[in-house]
Amino acid sequence: RLEDRAFNSAGKQHLRETKQSETGEATKRSYERNKNISDVTTQHQQKCAQTQIRTCIYMYIYTYVHTRTHRCVHPYEYRFRNVQKRRE
């Protein structure tokens, strides 16, 4: 699934950076980034509690890691928007 692949690639990048951490510099960067991601994720969870959290958070971390922006991506909402319209 797309969400899992996205999350995995973020995880792989993190592992790569961890491997480079002999200098200590990469560790610091990685720590900062993860701290940032968890702060962002917390804010995002508060805004996002009514949607499918797991999918949403995975995609959010993915877009943050890869684009460095705090843009919210809702694949769940996007995918099922039409279904919900029909139900209403």
Buried (B, 14 or more C-beta within 10 A) or exposed (E): EEBEEBBEEBEEBBEEBEEEBEEEEBBEBBEEBBEBBEEBBEEBEEEBEEBBBEBBBBBBBBBBBEEEEEEBBBBBBEEBEEEEEEEE
